[in-house]
Amino acid sequence: MKGIGKRVTVAFLSIVALLTASGVISLFELSNLSYDADEILSASSRDMEVSKNLLRSAHDHSRAIIDMSIFGKEDKSACRNALSELDSQISSMREDAPVALQECLDSLSMYSARLRSLTENYSATETVVIDSLTVEVHKVDGRKWYVEVYEPSYNNFTEQVKRYTTLSHGQVAPRAAQLSKNAYRSVAPVLISLAVMIAIVLMFYFFIYIYGVKPILRINKALTDHLSFKLPYKAKAEMIDEIKELNDNIENLINISKSNKKQESDAI
């Protein structure tokens, strides 16, 4: 390739192409990174929301059981509504849950069924058969029943909800690790292109100075010395392309000028 203009143009276009390519790659990786981060945050937020809803429904059921067993409220509709919400939430969780969480959901369903069984079988009174002729009806100690019978099942359910939350977060952990790798992948092209660009700029500066700036300075000094001190014009520098042509033209112009002056002197 000849011509300093073409060389400079190609050099700058190469830098632009490099920066454009690295920018496109980085934008693509950042887009993937943003998508993955959004997915992880959505999954984490969804799991927290599910756990919160389960615990809220379990708490509502516990409050309804307290009203029924301790305060003597005979209506079980509030208990059944809370259990229906629990079953509905567990069922909806199964649709998108991975295989690793299915066992945990099975345990949640089992504990929910245990709470339903306690609710349906609870009675404020119990019948005790003394003998074939004597039957006594006793009032159930609701507080004792709640502490000894219901509360262990309720605690099992809430602990299983916490276990589900822990397992679901464990499912997100590998994706978070992959997210970290994607972050490095999105930054790496920019860093590589930056290092290459610095190297290219330094090389470009070197060649511009050696083949552009330095020859022009030498040409200017040689021409100044010739005009000021009548020294022979001789620019000592490595020259290529148009700068060499410029130096040769200046030298030819000086030689022509000397030749014309000699001819005029000889004519006189």
Secondary structure, DSSP 8 states (H G I E B T S, - for coil): ---HHHHHHHHHHHHHHHHHHHHHHHHHHHHHHHHHHHHHHHHHHHHHHHHHHHHHHHHHHHHHHHHHHTS-----HHHHHHHHHHHHHHHHHHHH--HHHHHHHHHHHHHHHHHHHHHHH--SEEEEE-SSS-EEEEE--HHHHIIIIIHHHHHHHHHHHHHHHHHHHHHHHHHHHHHHHHHHHHHHHHHHHHHHHHHHHHHHHHHHIIIIIHHHHHHHHHHHHHHHH-------S---HHHHHHHHHHHHHHHHHHHHHHHHHHH-
